[in-house]
């Protein structure tokens, strides 16, 4: 085992910079940065020593391109049984097991790990397979007391995928698990993000009052707000990040499958299928809105949007809107900017996009909708949706009180039955 040491004063200074979380803000203007290629960070613990094993690439490409001497050993081993084409195909499929955005997060952790190894003079051949002691020392030094436990989990997940892509064994076990628990308990309070505030019914009525539904863009915004709120949806399921990133395989289009129905209780429904979701991937899923008979009705909002923006082609995003020159994209950032401008002007403060999913969940629960129905509406596959409950002081008495009332009525019924015998 290579001994981890801290050498000269320069090394010690770099270590202190890492462990105190010190960073230096970049003095370059935003316009001078290169958005399409890797750039040198001014943060000292985001910089590593130059190495032929680690080319300068974007964070999302590090898992696939950064290597160690073990990489060549594993490649020789695989090549004895499989063709280069099969090996390349396997690595591509393995990399596709996580989203592109996740590759960026994993790449950030890989950078920190190699910075730690540089600082402590860990030889290249000991960085993969990384010993359990090395992995534990890494998260204890760079994680404990500095970052949230979730950040450390992401670092380790990235390192584990990096090992897998290079056909290297993962040696993390009990020691790493216990160290990770210690890191979690030592996470600074500043790393714990407060719960996101929900978009309430009052937020929705304030939004509706400030929008002009004779305007095609406002109609699209209102339809998105109602669908995201009533369907407990993620904004990423219904809106695009930018026109350049629009992908019909992942983003819902105007020509998507749709369903309209009428329930036995007289409520209309409107459903549309999104091609990709966080939990079901490319299998996609249906988002279903139910007529609300009020001023916040997703069914009427969606139908109105489709009518006033009827000239938008089927190949365009579902919530694109018509303009004097044709049609335009509605992006997630534009949508949120409009909503928050209205809410700030109304004295309600700005909210995050996930507030629609949280607020819709809370609204349904407060109206007595069975939690398991809410879980289905939001397409949760586990009880993780309980984390989205807000106004818990109202929700719990609502369901527990109803249960106690039902229990009392059962006792009375049994008593009456006994007396009649």
One Martini backbone bead per residue (centre of mass of N, CA, C, O) as a GRO file, in nm:
protein
  421
    1UNK     BB    1   0.096   0.036   0.024
    2UNK     BB    2   0.060   0.361  -0.025
    3UNK     BB    3   0.172   0.636   0.128
    4UNK     BB    4   0.009   0.905   0.271
    5UNK     BB    5   0.134   1.230   0.202
    6UNK     BB    6   0.264   1.552   0.310
    7UNK     BB    7   0.477   1.765   0.199
    8UNK     BB    8   0.541   2.049   0.125
    9UNK     BB    9   0.429   2.368   0.158
   10UNK     BB   10   0.272   2.369  -0.106
   11UNK     BB   11   0.105   2.121  -0.044
   12UNK     BB   12  -0.020   2.226   0.217
   13UNK     BB   13  -0.163   2.467   0.087
   14UNK     BB   14  -0.341   2.303  -0.101
   15UNK     BB   15  -0.481   2.143   0.119
   16UNK     BB   16  -0.610   2.384   0.265
   17UNK     BB   17  -0.778   2.476   0.024
   18UNK     BB   18  -0.949   2.223   0.010
   19UNK     BB   19  -1.052   2.194   0.323
   20UNK     BB   20  -1.182   2.501   0.312
   21UNK     BB   21  -1.311   2.564   0.024
   22UNK     BB   22  -1.137   2.734  -0.147
   23UNK     BB   23  -1.192   3.006  -0.378
   24UNK     BB   24  -1.148   3.156  -0.707
   25UNK     BB   25  -1.256   3.393  -0.887
   26UNK     BB   26  -1.323   3.474  -1.195
   27UNK     BB   27  -1.203   3.750  -1.409
   28UNK     BB   28  -1.347   3.669  -1.647
   29UNK     BB   29  -1.553   3.725  -1.877
   30UNK     BB   30  -1.814   3.556  -1.997
   31UNK     BB   31  -1.746   3.602  -2.308
   32UNK     BB   32  -1.445   3.464  -2.280
   33UNK     BB   33  -1.562   3.199  -2.266
   34UNK     BB   34  -1.561   2.849  -2.348
   35UNK     BB   35  -1.847   2.658  -2.410
   36UNK     BB   36  -1.716   2.407  -2.605
   37UNK     BB   37  -1.475   2.382  -2.394
   38UNK     BB   38  -1.229   2.345  -2.198
   39UNK     BB   39  -1.141   2.496  -1.880
   40UNK     BB   40  -0.967   2.681  -1.655
   41UNK     BB   41  -0.970   2.677  -1.325
   42UNK     BB   42  -0.944   2.890  -1.036
   43UNK     BB   43  -0.981   2.648  -0.868
   44UNK     BB   44  -0.748   2.461  -0.701
   45UNK     BB   45  -0.941   2.183  -0.673
   46UNK     BB   46  -0.979   2.189  -1.018
   47UNK     BB   47  -0.670   2.104  -1.043
   48UNK     BB   48  -0.434   1.924  -1.241
   49UNK     BB   49  -0.197   1.736  -1.350
   50UNK     BB   50  -0.040   1.673  -1.620
   51UNK     BB   51  -0.159   1.399  -1.844
   52UNK     BB   52  -0.185   1.138  -2.071
   53UNK     BB   53  -0.435   1.007  -1.909
   54UNK     BB   54  -0.560   1.327  -1.898
   55UNK     BB   55  -0.733   1.486  -2.096
   56UNK     BB   56  -0.866   1.780  -2.219
   57UNK     BB   57  -1.199   1.776  -2.120
   58UNK     BB   58  -1.501   1.744  -2.066
   59UNK     BB   59  -1.668   1.626  -1.800
   60UNK     BB   60  -1.853   1.421  -1.970
   61UNK     BB   61  -1.568   1.273  -2.093
   62UNK     BB   62  -1.391   1.142  -1.862
   63UNK     BB   63  -1.491   0.850  -1.827
   64UNK     BB   64  -1.407   0.773  -2.134
   65UNK     BB   65  -1.087   0.907  -2.140
   66UNK     BB   66  -0.981   0.832  -1.872
   67UNK     BB   67  -0.676   0.686  -1.742
   68UNK     BB   68  -0.475   0.397  -1.676
   69UNK     BB   69  -0.266   0.136  -1.681
   70UNK     BB   70  -0.508  -0.066  -1.646
   71UNK     BB   71  -0.651  -0.021  -1.914
   72UNK     BB   72  -0.444  -0.184  -2.089
   73UNK     BB   73  -0.478  -0.449  -1.946
   74UNK     BB   74  -0.786  -0.487  -1.995
   75UNK     BB   75  -0.773  -0.469  -2.304
   76UNK     BB   76  -0.600  -0.722  -2.347
   77UNK     BB   77  -0.795  -0.917  -2.212
   78UNK     BB   78  -1.043  -0.864  -2.397
   79UNK     BB   79  -0.896  -0.908  -2.681
   80UNK     BB   80  -0.871  -1.225  -2.647
   81UNK     BB   81  -1.212  -1.250  -2.695
   82UNK     BB   82  -1.262  -0.964  -2.835
   83UNK     BB   83  -1.351  -0.729  -3.037
   84UNK     BB   84  -1.322  -0.395  -3.083
   85UNK     BB   85  -1.624  -0.354  -3.152
   86UNK     BB   86  -1.743  -0.487  -2.897
   87UNK     BB   87  -1.601  -0.314  -2.687
   88UNK     BB   88  -1.706  -0.041  -2.784
   89UNK     BB   89  -2.005  -0.111  -2.754
   90UNK     BB   90  -2.004  -0.174  -2.452
   91UNK     BB   91  -1.904   0.106  -2.354
   92UNK     BB   92  -2.143   0.264  -2.468
   93UNK     BB   93  -2.363   0.121  -2.306
   94UNK     BB   94  -2.248   0.178  -2.026
   95UNK     BB   95  -2.254   0.491  -2.052
   96UNK     BB   96  -2.577   0.492  -2.106
   97UNK     BB   97  -2.670   0.436  -1.801
   98UNK     BB   98  -2.627   0.747  -1.808
   99UNK     BB   99  -2.667   1.060  -1.830
  100UNK     BB  100  -2.517   1.331  -1.954
  101UNK     BB  101  -2.539   1.505  -1.695
  102UNK     BB  102  -2.412   1.287  -1.511
  103UNK     BB  103  -2.136   1.284  -1.643
  104UNK     BB  104  -2.061   1.565  -1.538
  105UNK     BB  105  -2.072   1.496  -1.234
  106UNK     BB  106  -1.871   1.261  -1.245
  107UNK     BB  107  -1.632   1.428  -1.362
  108UNK     BB  108  -1.597   1.604  -1.109
  109UNK     BB  109  -1.514   1.369  -0.918
  110UNK     BB  110  -1.267   1.275  -1.085
  111UNK     BB  111  -1.109   1.533  -1.042
  112UNK     BB  112  -1.088   1.523  -0.732
  113UNK     BB  113  -0.945   1.253  -0.710
  114UNK     BB  114  -0.687   1.337  -0.875
  115UNK     BB  115  -0.611   1.568  -0.693
  116UNK     BB  116  -0.562   1.399  -0.443
  117UNK     BB  117  -0.342   1.221  -0.572
  118UNK     BB  118  -0.146   1.445  -0.640
  119UNK     BB  119  -0.112   1.562  -0.349
  120UNK     BB  120  -0.029   1.244  -0.247
  121UNK     BB  121   0.143   1.080  -0.455
  122UNK     BB  122  -0.024   0.889  -0.638
  123UNK     BB  123   0.010   0.652  -0.835
  124UNK     BB  124  -0.127   0.551  -1.125
  125UNK     BB  125  -0.147   0.233  -1.051
  126UNK     BB  126  -0.336   0.317  -0.776
  127UNK     BB  127  -0.609   0.446  -0.909
  128UNK     BB  128  -0.635   0.159  -1.071
  129UNK     BB  129  -0.748   0.005  -0.857
  130UNK     BB  130  -0.897   0.138  -0.591
  131UNK     BB  131  -0.854   0.138  -0.283
  132UNK     BB  132  -1.031   0.152   0.003
  133UNK     BB  133  -0.841   0.351   0.143
  134UNK     BB  134  -0.835   0.567  -0.078
  135UNK     BB  135  -1.138   0.623  -0.091
  136UNK     BB  136  -1.168   0.698   0.210
  137UNK     BB  137  -0.963   0.930   0.219
  138UNK     BB  138  -1.096   1.107   0.011
  139UNK     BB  139  -1.378   1.156   0.156
  140UNK     BB  140  -1.259   1.251   0.427
  141UNK     BB  141  -1.103   1.503   0.310
  142UNK     BB  142  -1.325   1.627   0.086
  143UNK     BB  143  -1.606   1.581   0.253
  144UNK     BB  144  -1.576   1.616   0.547
  145UNK     BB  145  -1.726   1.925   0.635
  146UNK     BB  146  -1.790   2.038   0.315
  147UNK     BB  147  -2.016   1.840   0.207
  148UNK     BB  148  -2.259   1.669   0.093
  149UNK     BB  149  -2.349   1.341   0.082
  150UNK     BB  150  -2.449   1.347  -0.214
  151UNK     BB  151  -2.179   1.430  -0.339
  152UNK     BB  152  -2.021   1.178  -0.252
  153UNK     BB  153  -2.201   0.974  -0.399
  154UNK     BB  154  -2.135   1.086  -0.680
  155UNK     BB  155  -1.835   1.038  -0.678
  156UNK     BB  156  -1.851   0.727  -0.637
  157UNK     BB  157  -2.025   0.663  -0.885
  158UNK     BB  158  -1.817   0.766  -1.088
  159UNK     BB  159  -1.584   0.579  -1.006
  160UNK     BB  160  -1.735   0.316  -1.061
  161UNK     BB  161  -1.782   0.366  -1.364
  162UNK     BB  162  -1.485   0.401  -1.440
  163UNK     BB  163  -1.411   0.113  -1.368
  164UNK     BB  164  -1.609  -0.031  -1.556
  165UNK     BB  165  -1.510   0.090  -1.830
  166UNK     BB  166  -1.209  -0.044  -1.741
  167UNK     BB  167  -1.242  -0.329  -1.613
  168UNK     BB  168  -1.250  -0.272  -1.297
  169UNK     BB  169  -1.238  -0.331  -0.980
  170UNK     BB  170  -1.441  -0.289  -0.694
  171UNK     BB  171  -1.326  -0.218  -0.344
  172UNK     BB  172  -1.572  -0.135  -0.207
  173UNK     BB  173  -1.686  -0.149   0.141
  174UNK     BB  174  -1.714  -0.128   0.470
  175UNK     BB  175  -1.515   0.106   0.506
  176UNK     BB  176  -1.654   0.296   0.305
  177UNK     BB  177  -1.934   0.294   0.432
  178UNK     BB  178  -1.850   0.416   0.709
  179UNK     BB  179  -1.724   0.672   0.600
  180UNK     BB  180  -1.980   0.776   0.464
  181UNK     BB  181  -2.141   0.807   0.726
  182UNK     BB  182  -1.952   1.014   0.852
  183UNK     BB  183  -1.985   1.229   0.634
  184UNK     BB  184  -2.288   1.270   0.676
  185UNK     BB  185  -2.265   1.366   0.983
  186UNK     BB  186  -2.047   1.610   0.888
  187UNK     BB  187  -2.229   1.780   0.743
  188UNK     BB  188  -2.296   2.083   0.670
  189UNK     BB  189  -2.563   2.288   0.707
  190UNK     BB  190  -2.513   2.448   0.433
  191UNK     BB  191  -2.564   2.174   0.252
  192UNK     BB  192  -2.865   2.201   0.335
  193UNK     BB  193  -3.136   2.223   0.155
  194UNK     BB  194  -3.412   2.366   0.152
  195UNK     BB  195  -3.719   2.326   0.092
  196UNK     BB  196  -3.920   2.357  -0.156
  197UNK     BB  197  -4.152   2.559  -0.265
  198UNK     BB  198  -4.479   2.577  -0.337
  199UNK     BB  199  -4.724   2.586  -0.572
  200UNK     BB  200  -5.005   2.747  -0.526
  201UNK     BB  201  -5.321   2.847  -0.578
  202UNK     BB  202  -5.243   3.147  -0.552
  203UNK     BB  203  -5.030   3.143  -0.770
  204UNK     BB  204  -5.218   3.059  -1.000
  205UNK     BB  205  -5.420   3.299  -0.985
  206UNK     BB  206  -5.206   3.519  -1.029
  207UNK     BB  207  -5.118   3.420  -1.305
  208UNK     BB  208  -5.391   3.432  -1.452
  209UNK     BB  209  -5.443   3.745  -1.403
  210UNK     BB  210  -5.165   3.822  -1.586
  211UNK     BB  211  -5.288   3.677  -1.827
  212UNK     BB  212  -5.338   3.662  -2.189
  213UNK     BB  213  -5.547   3.436  -2.368
  214UNK     BB  214  -5.516   3.595  -2.654
  215UNK     BB  215  -5.227   3.509  -2.619
  216UNK     BB  216  -5.015   3.270  -2.731
  217UNK     BB  217  -4.796   3.269  -2.510
  218UNK     BB  218  -4.980   3.279  -2.257
  219UNK     BB  219  -5.128   3.016  -2.324
  220UNK     BB  220  -4.880   2.833  -2.300
  221UNK     BB  221  -4.805   2.904  -2.009
  222UNK     BB  222  -5.072   2.815  -1.878
  223UNK     BB  223  -5.063   2.520  -1.972
  224UNK     BB  224  -4.804   2.442  -1.829
  225UNK     BB  225  -4.883   2.516  -1.541
  226UNK     BB  226  -5.130   2.326  -1.521
  227UNK     BB  227  -4.994   2.059  -1.597
  228UNK     BB  228  -4.766   2.057  -1.383
  229UNK     BB  229  -4.959   2.085  -1.138
  230UNK     BB  230  -5.195   1.872  -1.187
  231UNK     BB  231  -4.971   1.634  -1.280
  232UNK     BB  232  -4.707   1.635  -1.122
  233UNK     BB  233  -4.470   1.763  -1.295
  234UNK     BB  234  -4.194   1.792  -1.479
  235UNK     BB  235  -4.060   2.033  -1.672
  236UNK     BB  236  -3.871   1.840  -1.844
  237UNK     BB  237  -4.132   1.687  -1.972
  238UNK     BB  238  -4.257   1.970  -2.130
  239UNK     BB  239  -3.979   2.118  -2.168
  240UNK     BB  240  -3.725   2.304  -2.300
  241UNK     BB  241  -3.403   2.441  -2.282
  242UNK     BB  242  -3.352   2.454  -2.604
  243UNK     BB  243  -3.360   2.456  -2.940
  244UNK     BB  244  -3.086   2.295  -2.976
  245UNK     BB  245  -3.205   2.051  -2.766
  246UNK     BB  246  -3.415   1.945  -2.942
  247UNK     BB  247  -3.582   1.613  -2.894
  248UNK     BB  248  -3.822   1.393  -2.998
  249UNK     BB  249  -3.718   1.150  -2.810
  250UNK     BB  250  -3.755   1.353  -2.533
  251UNK     BB  251  -3.963   1.559  -2.654
  252UNK     BB  252  -4.259   1.689  -2.664
  253UNK     BB  253  -4.507   1.704  -2.914
  254UNK     BB  254  -4.772   1.807  -3.096
  255UNK     BB  255  -4.802   1.492  -3.219
  256UNK     BB  256  -4.877   1.351  -2.981
  257UNK     BB  257  -5.033   1.144  -2.797
  258UNK     BB  258  -5.393   1.147  -2.729
  259UNK     BB  259  -5.646   1.190  -2.462
  260UNK     BB  260  -6.004   1.173  -2.432
  261UNK     BB  261  -6.246   1.215  -2.157
  262UNK     BB  262  -6.530   1.071  -1.951
  263UNK     BB  263  -6.640   1.051  -1.652
  264UNK     BB  264  -6.895   0.943  -1.442
  265UNK     BB  265  -6.872   1.239  -1.283
  266UNK     BB  266  -6.818   1.456  -1.541
  267UNK     BB  267  -6.514   1.454  -1.588
  268UNK     BB  268  -6.273   1.560  -1.771
  269UNK     BB  269  -6.003   1.447  -1.991
  270UNK     BB  270  -5.636   1.491  -2.045
  271UNK     BB  271  -5.392   1.326  -2.253
  272UNK     BB  272  -5.026   1.289  -2.275
  273UNK     BB  273  -4.732   1.175  -2.435
  274UNK     BB  274  -4.416   1.122  -2.317
  275UNK     BB  275  -4.104   0.993  -2.437
  276UNK     BB  276  -3.964   1.091  -2.153
  277UNK     BB  277  -3.847   0.978  -1.831
  278UNK     BB  278  -3.686   0.938  -1.538
  279UNK     BB  279  -3.810   0.639  -1.469
  280UNK     BB  280  -3.872   0.523  -1.794
  281UNK     BB  281  -3.755   0.670  -2.012
  282UNK     BB  282  -3.816   0.569  -2.344
  283UNK     BB  283  -4.109   0.469  -2.269
  284UNK     BB  284  -4.257   0.662  -2.118
  285UNK     BB  285  -4.563   0.871  -2.053
  286UNK     BB  286  -4.859   0.968  -1.896
  287UNK     BB  287  -5.042   1.273  -1.887
  288UNK     BB  288  -5.314   1.360  -1.656
  289UNK     BB  289  -5.603   1.556  -1.680
  290UNK     BB  290  -5.851   1.714  -1.466
  291UNK     BB  291  -6.134   1.853  -1.431
  292UNK     BB  292  -6.204   2.140  -1.197
  293UNK     BB  293  -6.427   2.365  -1.195
  294UNK     BB  294  -6.231   2.627  -1.234
  295UNK     BB  295  -5.963   2.862  -1.255
  296UNK     BB  296  -5.786   2.579  -1.244
  297UNK     BB  297  -5.775   2.427  -1.566
  298UNK     BB  298  -5.608   2.204  -1.758
  299UNK     BB  299  -5.798   2.123  -1.986
  300UNK     BB  300  -5.871   2.408  -2.094
  301UNK     BB  301  -5.579   2.506  -2.130
  302UNK     BB  302  -5.493   2.296  -2.342
  303UNK     BB  303  -5.715   2.343  -2.552
  304UNK     BB  304  -5.657   2.642  -2.597
  305UNK     BB  305  -5.369   2.617  -2.693
  306UNK     BB  306  -5.428   2.433  -2.941
  307UNK     BB  307  -5.610   2.645  -3.081
  308UNK     BB  308  -5.436   2.919  -3.090
  309UNK     BB  309  -5.182   2.709  -3.188
  310UNK     BB  310  -5.273   2.550  -3.466
  311UNK     BB  311  -5.012   2.619  -3.670
  312UNK     BB  312  -4.840   2.432  -3.534
  313UNK     BB  313  -4.642   2.186  -3.585
  314UNK     BB  314  -4.607   1.851  -3.500
  315UNK     BB  315  -4.276   1.875  -3.474
  316UNK     BB  316  -4.313   2.051  -3.248
  317UNK     BB  317  -4.341   2.157  -2.959
  318UNK     BB  318  -4.617   2.151  -2.766
  319UNK     BB  319  -4.544   2.467  -2.640
  320UNK     BB  320  -4.561   2.610  -2.883
  321UNK     BB  321  -4.594   2.931  -3.059
  322UNK     BB  322  -4.734   3.179  -3.225
  323UNK     BB  323  -4.636   3.409  -3.482
  324UNK     BB  324  -4.591   3.643  -3.730
  325UNK     BB  325  -4.346   3.433  -3.851
  326UNK     BB  326  -4.489   3.166  -3.698
  327UNK     BB  327  -4.284   3.017  -3.458
  328UNK     BB  328  -4.209   2.934  -3.104
  329UNK     BB  329  -4.024   2.867  -2.836
  330UNK     BB  330  -4.067   2.722  -2.508
  331UNK     BB  331  -3.879   2.763  -2.236
  332UNK     BB  332  -3.798   2.711  -1.918
  333UNK     BB  333  -3.673   2.993  -1.856
  334UNK     BB  334  -3.905   3.164  -1.974
  335UNK     BB  335  -4.130   3.056  -1.799
  336UNK     BB  336  -4.009   3.124  -1.516
  337UNK     BB  337  -3.971   3.426  -1.562
  338UNK     BB  338  -4.268   3.493  -1.591
  339UNK     BB  339  -4.374   3.384  -1.324
  340UNK     BB  340  -4.177   3.546  -1.133
  341UNK     BB  341  -4.256   3.828  -1.217
  342UNK     BB  342  -4.546   3.802  -1.111
  343UNK     BB  343  -4.489   3.712  -0.814
  344UNK     BB  344  -4.312   3.949  -0.731
  345UNK     BB  345  -4.520   4.174  -0.796
  346UNK     BB  346  -4.723   4.023  -0.576
  347UNK     BB  347  -4.536   3.937  -0.320
  348UNK     BB  348  -4.444   3.605  -0.343
  349UNK     BB  349  -4.207   3.529  -0.489
  350UNK     BB  350  -3.974   3.312  -0.592
  351UNK     BB  351  -3.954   3.003  -0.782
  352UNK     BB  352  -3.919   2.682  -0.855
  353UNK     BB  353  -3.999   2.442  -1.083
  354UNK     BB  354  -4.061   2.211  -0.864
  355UNK     BB  355  -4.311   2.356  -0.733
  356UNK     BB  356  -4.530   2.225  -0.910
  357UNK     BB  357  -4.506   1.933  -0.808
  358UNK     BB  358  -4.540   2.000  -0.510
  359UNK     BB  359  -4.806   2.165  -0.522
  360UNK     BB  360  -4.986   1.950  -0.655
  361UNK     BB  361  -4.959   1.742  -0.434
  362UNK     BB  362  -5.065   1.913  -0.198
  363UNK     BB  363  -5.342   1.985  -0.316
  364UNK     BB  364  -5.456   1.696  -0.334
  365UNK     BB  365  -5.424   1.621  -0.034
  366UNK     BB  366  -5.601   1.861   0.081
  367UNK     BB  367  -5.853   1.726  -0.096
  368UNK     BB  368  -5.841   1.400  -0.024
  369UNK     BB  369  -5.655   1.248  -0.192
  370UNK     BB  370  -5.527   0.966  -0.231
  371UNK     BB  371  -5.197   0.894  -0.201
  372UNK     BB  372  -5.194   0.669  -0.426
  373UNK     BB  373  -5.310   0.851  -0.646
  374UNK     BB  374  -5.089   1.064  -0.634
  375UNK     BB  375  -4.861   0.872  -0.706
  376UNK     BB  376  -4.977   0.810  -0.990
  377UNK     BB  377  -4.993   1.097  -1.102
  378UNK     BB  378  -4.665   1.138  -1.053
  379UNK     BB  379  -4.513   0.865  -1.125
  380UNK     BB  380  -4.437   0.700  -0.883
  381UNK     BB  381  -4.239   0.402  -0.767
  382UNK     BB  382  -4.243   0.526  -0.475
  383UNK     BB  383  -4.237   0.676  -0.147
  384UNK     BB  384  -4.079   0.943  -0.232
  385UNK     BB  385  -4.329   1.141  -0.245
  386UNK     BB  386  -4.326   1.223   0.060
  387UNK     BB  387  -4.111   1.457   0.018
  388UNK     BB  388  -4.344   1.653  -0.121
  389UNK     BB  389  -4.474   1.725   0.131
  390UNK     BB  390  -4.684   1.980   0.240
  391UNK     BB  391  -4.861   2.089   0.494
  392UNK     BB  392  -4.857   1.858   0.719
  393UNK     BB  393  -5.050   1.987   0.942
  394UNK     BB  394  -5.301   1.922   0.741
  395UNK     BB  395  -5.276   1.636   0.619
  396UNK     BB  396  -5.272   1.445   0.863
  397UNK     BB  397  -5.549   1.522   0.998
  398UNK     BB  398  -5.718   1.448   0.755
  399UNK     BB  399  -5.656   1.134   0.742
  400UNK     BB  400  -5.674   1.059   1.043
  401UNK     BB  401  -5.955   1.171   1.097
  402UNK     BB  402  -6.106   0.993   0.893
  403UNK     BB  403  -6.022   0.725   1.024
  404UNK     BB  404  -6.150   0.780   1.302
  405UNK     BB  405  -6.438   0.820   1.201
  406UNK     BB  406  -6.468   0.539   1.076
  407UNK     BB  407  -6.415   0.380   1.335
  408UNK     BB  408  -6.654   0.491   1.492
  409UNK     BB  409  -6.877   0.390   1.296
  410UNK     BB  410  -6.816   0.090   1.329
  411UNK     BB  411  -6.876   0.070   1.631
  412UNK     BB  412  -7.171   0.163   1.609
  413UNK     BB  413  -7.267  -0.062   1.421
  414UNK     BB  414  -7.199  -0.299   1.609
  415UNK     BB  415  -7.374  -0.204   1.845
  416UNK     BB  416  -7.646  -0.207   1.696
  417UNK     BB  417  -7.636  -0.503   1.620
  418UNK     BB  418  -7.624  -0.620   1.911
  419UNK     BB  419  -7.897  -0.484   2.010
  420UNK     BB  420  -8.080  -0.639   1.787
  421UNK     BB  421  -8.036  -0.948   1.901
   0.00000   0.00000   0.00000
